[in-house]
Amino acid sequence: MRDPSTGDALSRDTARPASAVEIQLEADVGRLTRAISARDRTSDQPSPIVCFNFAIGRTEVSGLEALVSIALLGDGVSAAQITITAAELETLEPQEVPSTRPSCIVTLERGAPGRLLLDLAAAGVTALVGTDTAVDEALSDLARQAASSAYGTTNRVIVVGRELREVAEVTSVVPVNRVEDGLEVLRRLEASGRVGEPCQATLVVISRDAYRGQAIHDLLAYASARQWCCILLPFPAAASKVVVSAIGGTMACYFRATRIDDGPASFQDGSNSARAGLDPPVEIAVLGPIEVRGAPGSLDKRPVLTELIVYLAMHPEGASAAAWQNALWPGRSVPPQSVSNRLSEARRLLGMELDGTPRLRRSAGRHRLAGIITDWEQFCVLADARRDHTSWRYALDLVRGRPFDDLQEGQWTVFEGFYGEIETAIVDCALRYGEDRLLAGDPGATSWAGQRALRASPYDERLHRLLMRAADASGNRAGVDAVYRNLRIIIDIEGDGSSVHPETAALYEQLSGRSIGVAL
């Protein structure tokens, strides 16, 4: 472990000079922080602004709590997000003296018309979500930025874990192998007066390989009592109110909604605090055969338990006992002890959140899951029509088969509209991506999208028409025939006496040069 008392190891002499854009952004961040504040301007607390979105002609600032700005909104008006025009930004009072607030500002989007900035110090504890590779790359990128940022008041960056040691080769960060070592570094630096200044932030970045053990709890306890200390985690946790999505090759920022009945996460500072179980994050995959990934226990050959967890995952607001019992055992009366046993088994299987509370919890007469994500939630973010084709491809990559495949009961997925909603969203995303790729001259990607979506909706003729057009764009007339032939086989197997849609027949005749009567 590197000795934190060595000044050279912690110097920032290697930071690159700020660009003109960064200098302007730094000035604008200072103006906004000065103008929008629910606290006194001389406060040594982090800024109430967590996210700055600098776009063309406007800027949006967002906070975890309501932002108060008499100058911009009028007396007594507050909002969690404020939009400011470029003209209004120009009129704001410039920051004439250095800020006394700790800040650790990083860029989430590069090369865009504007910049999306996140203040990790204002966020306190930030978590990343995404594939393992995407999370690793994002952690390295954000650690590098924090260590060499042209704006913000970060004076120390500590990276924890072997996966982040390469960051120390190009920036002045402090590398340690374990969370325990990082906490010891913080305590020694604080004791020597090298960290803890009210106006300077210290960031601790934890890699996936180091995210384990009671030391995580101890580190969060330590940071919760020190406004200058902020944490970047590789997985969502109860303490993280800001989540950065690294899915789809770009980063986006989300604020986690908090519920009154959740209560604040409580920590005791120090290694003698009460121990809490730490379990890996859990993802529930419903875009195909059901998978519960990361759970401490196994769901193999436990269909009722699987259905209970999936039902609650699809009802994040919670569900009454009567609702989920009717879904699991439709039309049957089940002994209370059986119900209690299934709940206990699910609670043990899903494990604990970082604050020591079970992920399956009950409040106000409803059961719900906390600290759990679904691939359907990820799909909705990635498939948003406002995103680009790269994001849509990542969304389709999540599709493995028919939604909720192999649930024992599963009628509730149809009755409550989940099945139709998911199926429609997958087809819409595939059509949108396919059309985009056809226009870009990439029929191979269009064909991939159509085939991917057919896993979820094999009878949707719009997908078959998309595949015929992709084959034609590739100069593959035999491929056009093959797509049409497969569709006819599917219809024959279905055996309902139906024929292809007129649009499908017309497209086939147009692309193949044959009439339907001699097509097969």
C-alpha positions as CSV (number, residue, x, y, z in Angstrom):
1,M,0.0,0.0,0.0
2,R,1.3,3.4,-0.9
3,D,2.2,5.6,2.1
4,P,-0.3,8.4,2.2
5,S,2.2,10.6,4.0
6,T,4.3,10.9,0.8
7,G,3.5,14.2,-0.8
8,D,4.6,13.2,-4.2
9,A,2.1,10.4,-4.4
10,L,-0.7,12.7,-3.8
11,S,0.4,15.8,-5.8
12,R,-1.7,17.1,-8.6
13,D,1.2,18.4,-10.6
14,T,0.4,16.0,-13.5
15,A,-3.0,17.6,-14.1
16,R,-3.4,18.8,-17.7
17,P,-4.1,22.4,-18.4
18,A,-7.8,23.4,-18.7
19,S,-9.3,23.9,-22.1
20,A,-11.2,27.0,-23.0
21,V,-14.5,25.1,-22.9
22,E,-13.6,23.7,-19.4
23,I,-12.7,27.2,-18.2
24,Q,-16.1,28.5,-19.4
25,L,-17.9,25.5,-17.8
26,E,-16.1,26.1,-14.5
27,A,-17.2,29.7,-14.6
28,D,-20.8,28.7,-15.4
29,V,-20.8,26.1,-12.6
30,G,-19.7,28.7,-10.2
31,R,-22.4,31.1,-11.2
32,L,-25.1,28.5,-10.9
33,T,-23.9,27.2,-7.6
34,R,-23.8,30.8,-6.3
35,A,-27.2,31.7,-7.6
36,I,-29.1,28.5,-6.7
37,S,-28.7,27.5,-3.1
38,A,-31.0,26.5,-0.3
39,R,-28.1,27.3,2.1
40,D,-25.9,30.3,3.0
41,R,-23.4,31.1,0.3
42,T,-20.5,30.7,2.7
43,S,-21.6,27.2,3.7
44,D,-19.0,24.4,3.8
45,Q,-21.6,21.9,2.8
46,P,-21.6,20.4,-0.7
47,S,-23.6,22.3,-3.3
48,P,-27.3,21.5,-3.5
49,I,-26.9,21.0,-7.3
50,V,-26.0,17.4,-8.2
51,C,-26.4,17.5,-12.0
52,F,-25.6,20.2,-14.6
53,N,-26.9,19.6,-18.1
54,F,-25.4,22.3,-20.4
55,A,-27.3,22.1,-23.7
56,I,-27.5,24.4,-26.7
57,G,-29.4,27.5,-25.6
58,R,-30.3,26.3,-22.1
59,T,-29.0,24.7,-18.9
60,E,-30.8,22.3,-16.5
61,V,-29.7,21.9,-12.9
62,S,-31.1,19.2,-10.7
63,G,-30.8,18.4,-7.0
64,L,-31.7,15.7,-4.6
65,E,-33.8,18.2,-2.7
66,A,-35.7,21.3,-3.9
67,L,-33.5,24.1,-5.1
68,V,-34.3,27.6,-4.1
69,S,-33.5,30.5,-6.3
70,I,-35.2,33.8,-5.6
71,A,-33.4,35.5,-8.5
72,L,-34.4,33.0,-11.1
73,L,-37.8,31.7,-9.9
74,G,-39.3,34.4,-7.8
75,D,-39.7,34.8,-4.1
76,G,-40.7,31.6,-2.3
77,V,-40.5,29.4,-5.4
78,S,-38.5,26.1,-5.4
79,A,-38.1,23.1,-7.6
80,A,-36.0,20.0,-7.8
81,Q,-35.0,20.8,-11.4
82,I,-34.6,24.3,-12.9
83,T,-34.1,25.2,-16.6
84,I,-32.2,28.4,-17.3
85,T,-31.8,30.0,-20.7
86,A,-28.5,31.0,-22.1
87,A,-29.5,34.7,-21.7
88,E,-30.4,34.1,-18.1
89,L,-27.1,32.4,-17.4
90,E,-25.3,35.4,-18.8
91,T,-27.0,37.7,-16.3
92,L,-26.0,35.6,-13.2
93,E,-23.5,37.1,-10.9
94,P,-20.0,35.7,-11.5
95,Q,-18.2,34.0,-8.7
96,E,-15.6,36.5,-7.6
97,V,-14.1,34.4,-4.8
98,P,-13.2,30.7,-4.6
99,S,-16.0,28.5,-3.5
100,T,-16.0,27.2,0.1
101,R,-18.1,24.2,-0.9
102,P,-16.5,20.8,-1.6
103,S,-17.1,19.6,-5.1
104,C,-16.0,16.7,-7.3
105,I,-17.3,17.4,-10.8
106,V,-17.0,14.9,-13.6
107,T,-18.3,14.7,-17.2
108,L,-20.8,12.0,-18.1
109,E,-21.2,12.8,-21.8
110,R,-18.4,13.8,-24.1
111,G,-18.6,15.1,-27.6
112,A,-22.2,16.1,-27.2
113,P,-23.6,19.6,-28.1
114,G,-23.5,20.3,-24.4
115,R,-22.0,18.7,-21.3
116,L,-23.7,16.6,-18.7
117,L,-21.8,17.2,-15.4
118,L,-22.2,15.3,-12.1
119,D,-21.0,16.6,-8.8
120,L,-20.1,13.5,-6.9
121,A,-19.6,15.4,-3.7
122,A,-23.1,16.8,-3.8
123,A,-24.4,13.2,-4.6
124,G,-22.5,11.8,-1.6
125,V,-22.7,8.1,-2.6
126,T,-23.1,7.3,-6.3
127,A,-23.6,3.9,-7.8
128,L,-23.0,2.6,-11.4
129,V,-25.2,0.1,-13.3
130,G,-24.4,-1.7,-16.5
131,T,-22.5,-4.7,-17.8
132,D,-19.3,-5.6,-16.0
133,T,-17.1,-4.2,-18.8
134,A,-19.1,-1.0,-19.0
135,V,-18.9,-0.5,-15.2
136,D,-15.2,-1.1,-15.2
137,E,-14.6,1.4,-18.0
138,A,-16.8,4.0,-16.4
139,L,-15.1,3.6,-13.0
140,S,-11.7,4.2,-14.6
141,D,-12.9,7.1,-16.6
142,L,-14.6,8.9,-13.7
143,A,-11.6,8.3,-11.4
144,R,-9.2,9.8,-14.0
145,Q,-11.5,12.8,-14.5
146,A,-11.8,13.4,-10.8
147,A,-8.0,13.3,-10.4
148,S,-7.4,15.8,-13.2
149,S,-10.6,17.8,-13.5
150,A,-10.3,21.5,-14.4
151,Y,-13.4,22.3,-12.3
152,G,-14.3,21.2,-8.8
153,T,-12.3,21.2,-5.6
154,T,-11.2,17.6,-5.4
155,N,-7.8,17.2,-3.6
156,R,-7.6,13.4,-3.2
157,V,-8.8,10.4,-5.2
158,I,-8.4,7.0,-3.7
159,V,-9.0,4.0,-6.0
160,V,-9.7,0.6,-4.4
161,G,-9.1,-2.8,-6.1
162,R,-6.7,-4.3,-8.6
163,E,-9.0,-3.5,-11.5
164,L,-8.3,0.3,-11.0
165,R,-4.5,0.2,-10.4
166,E,-3.9,1.2,-14.0
167,V,-5.5,4.6,-13.2
168,A,-2.5,5.3,-10.9
169,E,-0.1,4.9,-13.8
170,V,-1.5,8.0,-15.6
171,T,-3.0,10.2,-12.8
172,S,-2.1,11.1,-9.2
173,V,-4.5,8.9,-7.4
174,V,-3.8,6.7,-4.4
175,P,-4.2,3.0,-5.2
176,V,-5.0,0.4,-2.6
177,N,-6.1,-3.2,-2.9
178,R,-8.8,-3.5,-0.2
179,V,-11.6,-1.3,1.2
180,E,-10.0,-1.7,4.6
181,D,-6.8,-0.1,3.3
182,G,-8.7,2.8,1.7
183,L,-10.4,3.5,5.0
184,E,-7.1,3.4,6.8
185,V,-5.6,5.9,4.3
186,L,-8.6,8.2,4.9
187,R,-8.2,8.1,8.6
188,R,-4.4,8.8,8.5
189,L,-4.9,11.6,6.0
190,E,-7.6,13.2,8.1
191,A,-5.4,12.9,11.3
192,S,-2.5,14.6,9.5
193,G,-4.7,17.4,8.2
194,R,-4.2,16.4,4.5
195,V,-7.9,15.9,3.9
196,G,-11.0,17.3,5.6
197,E,-10.7,20.9,4.5
198,P,-14.3,22.2,4.2
199,C,-13.8,23.4,0.6
200,Q,-12.0,20.3,-0.7
201,A,-13.6,16.9,-1.6
202,T,-12.0,13.5,-1.4
203,L,-13.3,10.7,-3.6
204,V,-13.1,7.0,-3.0
205,V,-13.7,4.8,-6.1
206,I,-14.3,1.1,-5.5
207,S,-13.9,-1.6,-8.2
208,R,-16.0,-4.7,-8.6
209,D,-13.3,-7.0,-7.3
210,A,-13.0,-5.0,-4.1
211,Y,-16.7,-4.7,-3.3
212,R,-17.1,-7.1,-0.5
213,G,-17.1,-7.4,3.3
214,Q,-18.0,-5.4,6.3
215,A,-15.4,-2.8,5.3
216,I,-17.9,-1.4,2.8
217,H,-20.3,-0.7,5.6
218,D,-17.6,0.9,7.7
219,L,-16.5,3.1,4.8
220,L,-20.0,4.4,4.1
221,A,-20.4,5.0,7.8
222,Y,-17.2,7.1,7.8
223,A,-18.2,9.1,4.7
224,S,-21.8,9.7,6.0
225,A,-20.3,11.8,8.8
226,R,-18.0,13.8,6.6
227,Q,-19.4,16.1,3.9
228,W,-16.0,16.3,2.1
229,C,-15.9,12.5,1.5
230,C,-17.8,11.0,-1.4
231,I,-18.0,7.4,-2.7
232,L,-18.4,5.9,-6.1
233,L,-19.7,2.3,-6.0
234,P,-19.7,-0.4,-8.7
235,F,-23.2,-1.6,-7.7
236,P,-26.4,0.1,-6.4
237,A,-26.8,0.1,-2.7
238,A,-29.2,1.5,-0.2
239,A,-26.9,4.5,0.6
240,S,-26.7,5.6,-3.1
241,K,-29.3,8.1,-4.0
242,V,-27.7,8.8,-7.4
243,V,-27.3,6.1,-10.0
244,V,-25.2,6.5,-13.2
245,S,-26.2,4.1,-16.0
246,A,-23.2,2.9,-18.1
247,I,-25.5,0.8,-20.3
248,G,-25.4,1.3,-24.0
249,G,-22.0,2.9,-24.3
250,T,-23.0,6.3,-22.9
251,M,-23.5,7.4,-19.3
252,A,-26.7,8.9,-17.9
253,C,-27.7,10.1,-14.5
254,Y,-30.7,9.1,-12.5
255,F,-31.9,10.1,-9.0
256,R,-33.2,7.2,-7.0
257,A,-36.7,7.8,-5.6
258,T,-37.0,7.5,-1.8
259,R,-40.0,6.4,0.1
260,I,-41.1,7.6,3.5
261,D,-41.3,4.1,4.8
262,D,-37.7,3.3,3.7
263,G,-36.3,5.6,6.3
264,P,-32.7,6.8,6.2
265,A,-29.8,4.4,6.1
266,S,-28.2,4.5,9.6
267,F,-24.5,3.8,10.1
268,Q,-22.2,3.6,13.1
269,D,-18.8,5.1,12.5
270,G,-15.9,2.7,13.1
271,S,-15.0,-1.0,12.9
272,N,-17.0,-1.9,16.1
273,S,-20.3,-1.1,14.4
274,A,-23.0,-3.8,14.3
275,R,-22.4,-6.1,11.4
276,A,-24.9,-6.3,8.5
277,G,-25.0,-8.9,5.8
278,L,-23.7,-7.7,2.4
279,D,-25.1,-9.6,-0.6
280,P,-24.4,-9.0,-4.3
281,P,-26.9,-7.0,-6.4
282,V,-29.8,-8.9,-7.8
283,E,-31.2,-8.7,-11.3
284,I,-34.4,-10.4,-12.4
285,A,-34.5,-11.2,-16.1
286,V,-38.0,-11.5,-17.6
287,L,-37.2,-11.0,-21.3
288,G,-37.1,-14.7,-22.0
289,P,-36.9,-17.7,-19.6
290,I,-36.9,-16.3,-16.1
291,E,-33.5,-15.8,-14.5
292,V,-32.7,-14.4,-11.0
293,R,-29.1,-13.3,-11.2
294,G,-26.9,-12.6,-8.2
295,A,-29.3,-14.0,-5.6
296,P,-27.5,-15.8,-2.7
297,G,-29.9,-18.7,-3.0
298,S,-31.0,-20.9,-5.8
299,L,-34.5,-21.0,-7.5
300,D,-33.9,-24.2,-9.3
301,K,-37.1,-26.3,-9.4
302,R,-38.9,-23.8,-7.2
303,P,-41.6,-22.5,-9.5
304,V,-43.9,-20.9,-6.9
305,L,-41.0,-19.0,-5.3
306,T,-39.8,-17.9,-8.7
307,E,-43.3,-16.6,-9.6
308,L,-43.6,-14.7,-6.3
309,I,-40.3,-12.9,-6.9
310,V,-41.1,-12.1,-10.5
311,Y,-44.6,-10.8,-9.5
312,L,-43.1,-8.4,-6.9
313,A,-40.3,-7.3,-9.2
314,M,-43.0,-6.3,-11.8
315,H,-44.8,-4.3,-9.1
316,P,-42.2,-2.0,-7.6
317,E,-44.8,0.0,-5.8
318,G,-45.6,-3.2,-3.8
319,A,-48.5,-5.6,-3.9
320,S,-51.1,-6.7,-1.3
321,A,-51.0,-10.3,-0.1
322,A,-54.4,-10.9,-1.7
323,A,-53.1,-9.7,-5.1
324,W,-49.9,-11.8,-5.3
325,Q,-51.6,-14.9,-3.7
326,N,-54.3,-14.7,-6.4
327,A,-51.5,-14.6,-9.1
328,L,-49.6,-17.5,-7.7
329,W,-52.6,-19.7,-6.8
330,P,-55.5,-18.5,-8.9
331,G,-58.9,-19.6,-7.6
332,R,-57.3,-21.6,-4.7
333,S,-57.4,-21.1,-1.0
334,V,-53.9,-21.6,0.5
335,P,-53.1,-22.2,4.1
336,P,-51.6,-19.1,5.9
337,Q,-48.5,-21.2,6.9
338,S,-47.8,-22.0,3.2
339,V,-47.9,-18.3,2.4
340,S,-45.7,-17.4,5.3
341,N,-43.2,-20.1,4.3
342,R,-42.9,-18.8,0.7
343,L,-42.3,-15.3,2.0
344,S,-39.6,-16.5,4.4
345,E,-37.9,-18.5,1.6
346,A,-38.0,-15.5,-0.8
347,R,-36.6,-13.2,1.9
348,R,-33.7,-15.6,2.5
349,L,-33.0,-16.2,-1.2
350,L,-32.9,-12.5,-2.1
351,G,-30.6,-11.5,0.8
352,M,-29.9,-8.1,2.4
353,E,-29.4,-4.6,1.2
354,L,-26.3,-2.7,2.3
355,D,-28.1,-1.1,5.2
356,G,-28.8,-4.5,6.7
357,T,-32.5,-4.6,5.8
358,P,-34.0,-7.5,3.7
359,R,-34.6,-6.9,0.1
360,L,-38.1,-8.3,0.5
361,R,-39.9,-6.1,2.9
362,R,-43.5,-5.3,4.0
363,S,-44.9,-1.9,4.7
364,A,-48.5,-0.5,4.9
365,G,-49.9,-4.0,4.2
366,R,-47.9,-4.4,0.9
367,H,-44.9,-6.6,0.1
368,R,-42.3,-5.1,-2.2
369,L,-38.7,-5.5,-3.3
370,A,-35.9,-3.0,-2.7
371,G,-32.4,-2.9,-4.3
372,I,-33.4,-5.1,-7.2
373,I,-33.5,-4.2,-11.0
374,T,-35.1,-6.0,-13.9
375,D,-33.9,-6.4,-17.5
376,W,-37.3,-4.9,-18.5
377,E,-36.4,-1.6,-16.6
378,Q,-33.0,-1.6,-18.4
379,F,-34.7,-2.2,-21.8
380,C,-37.1,0.8,-21.3
381,V,-34.1,3.1,-20.7
382,L,-32.1,1.8,-23.7
383,A,-35.1,1.6,-26.1
384,D,-36.2,5.2,-25.6
385,A,-36.9,6.6,-29.0
386,R,-34.9,9.7,-28.1
387,R,-31.7,7.6,-27.9
388,D,-29.6,6.5,-30.8
389,H,-29.2,3.2,-32.7
390,T,-26.4,2.0,-30.5
391,S,-28.6,2.2,-27.4
392,W,-31.5,0.4,-29.3
393,R,-29.1,-2.4,-30.2
394,Y,-28.1,-2.8,-26.5
395,A,-31.8,-3.0,-25.7
396,L,-32.5,-5.7,-28.2
397,D,-29.5,-7.6,-26.9
398,L,-31.4,-8.2,-23.7
399,V,-34.1,-10.1,-25.4
400,R,-33.7,-13.9,-25.0
401,G,-37.1,-15.2,-25.8
402,R,-40.8,-14.7,-25.1
403,P,-41.4,-12.5,-22.0
404,F,-41.9,-14.4,-18.8
405,D,-41.2,-17.7,-20.5
406,D,-41.5,-20.8,-18.3
407,L,-43.5,-19.2,-15.4
408,Q,-45.7,-21.9,-13.8
409,E,-48.8,-19.8,-13.8
410,G,-48.2,-16.5,-15.6
411,Q,-51.7,-15.7,-16.5
412,W,-51.4,-12.5,-14.5
413,T,-48.7,-11.2,-17.0
414,V,-51.4,-11.2,-19.7
415,F,-54.3,-10.1,-17.5
416,E,-52.3,-7.2,-16.1
417,G,-51.0,-6.1,-19.5
418,F,-47.3,-6.8,-18.9
419,Y,-46.9,-9.4,-21.6
420,G,-48.5,-7.2,-24.3
421,E,-46.6,-4.1,-23.2
422,I,-43.3,-5.8,-23.3
423,E,-43.9,-7.6,-26.6
424,T,-45.0,-4.4,-28.2
425,A,-42.0,-2.5,-26.9
426,I,-39.6,-5.1,-28.3
427,V,-41.2,-5.1,-31.7
428,D,-41.3,-1.3,-31.8
429,C,-37.6,-1.1,-30.9
430,A,-36.6,-3.7,-33.5
431,L,-38.6,-1.8,-36.2
432,R,-37.1,1.5,-35.2
433,Y,-33.6,0.1,-35.1
434,G,-34.1,-1.9,-38.3
435,E,-35.4,1.1,-40.3
436,D,-32.5,3.2,-39.0
437,R,-29.9,0.6,-40.1
438,L,-31.6,0.2,-43.5
439,L,-31.2,3.9,-44.1
440,A,-27.6,3.7,-43.0
441,G,-26.9,0.9,-45.5
442,D,-26.5,-1.9,-43.0
443,P,-29.1,-4.6,-43.9
444,G,-27.2,-7.1,-41.8
445,A,-28.0,-5.2,-38.6
446,T,-31.6,-4.9,-39.7
447,S,-31.8,-8.6,-40.2
448,W,-30.3,-9.2,-36.7
449,A,-32.9,-6.9,-35.1
450,G,-35.8,-8.7,-36.8
451,Q,-34.5,-12.1,-35.8
452,R,-33.9,-10.9,-32.2
453,A,-37.5,-9.6,-31.9
454,L,-39.0,-12.7,-33.4
455,R,-37.7,-14.5,-30.3
456,A,-40.3,-12.5,-28.4
457,S,-43.0,-12.2,-31.0
458,P,-42.7,-14.9,-33.7
459,Y,-46.1,-14.1,-35.3
460,D,-45.7,-10.4,-35.9
461,E,-45.7,-10.0,-39.7
462,R,-44.1,-6.5,-39.5
463,L,-40.9,-8.3,-38.4
464,H,-41.1,-10.7,-41.3
465,R,-41.6,-7.8,-43.7
466,L,-38.5,-6.1,-42.2
467,L,-36.5,-9.3,-42.7
468,M,-37.6,-9.5,-46.4
469,R,-36.6,-5.9,-47.0
470,A,-33.2,-6.6,-45.3
471,A,-32.6,-9.6,-47.5
472,D,-33.5,-7.6,-50.6
473,A,-31.2,-4.8,-49.6
474,S,-28.4,-7.4,-49.3
475,G,-29.2,-8.7,-52.8
476,N,-30.3,-12.0,-51.4
477,R,-33.5,-13.0,-53.3
478,A,-33.3,-16.5,-51.8
479,G,-33.4,-14.9,-48.4
480,V,-36.6,-13.1,-49.3
481,D,-38.1,-16.5,-50.3
482,A,-36.8,-18.1,-47.1
483,V,-38.4,-15.5,-44.9
484,Y,-41.8,-15.8,-46.6
485,R,-41.6,-19.6,-46.5
486,N,-40.9,-19.6,-42.8
487,L,-43.8,-17.3,-42.2
488,R,-46.2,-19.6,-44.1
489,I,-44.9,-22.5,-42.0
490,I,-45.6,-20.7,-38.8
491,I,-49.1,-19.9,-39.9
492,D,-49.7,-23.5,-40.9
493,I,-48.5,-24.7,-37.6
494,E,-50.8,-22.3,-35.8
495,G,-53.6,-23.9,-37.8
496,D,-56.2,-21.2,-37.4
497,G,-56.9,-21.1,-41.2
498,S,-55.5,-17.6,-41.6
499,S,-53.4,-16.3,-44.4
500,V,-50.6,-13.7,-44.6
501,H,-51.5,-10.1,-44.3
502,P,-52.1,-8.3,-47.6
503,E,-49.2,-6.0,-47.0
504,T,-46.9,-9.0,-46.5
505,A,-48.2,-10.7,-49.7
506,A,-47.8,-7.5,-51.7
507,L,-44.2,-6.9,-50.4
508,Y,-43.2,-10.5,-51.3
509,E,-44.6,-10.2,-54.8
510,Q,-42.8,-6.9,-55.3
511,L,-39.4,-8.1,-54.0
512,S,-39.5,-11.7,-55.5
513,G,-41.1,-10.9,-58.8
514,R,-43.5,-13.8,-58.2
515,S,-47.2,-14.1,-57.6
516,I,-48.3,-15.7,-54.3
517,G,-49.9,-18.5,-56.3
518,V,-46.5,-19.8,-57.4
519,A,-44.4,-18.7,-54.5
520,L,-44.0,-22.1,-52.8
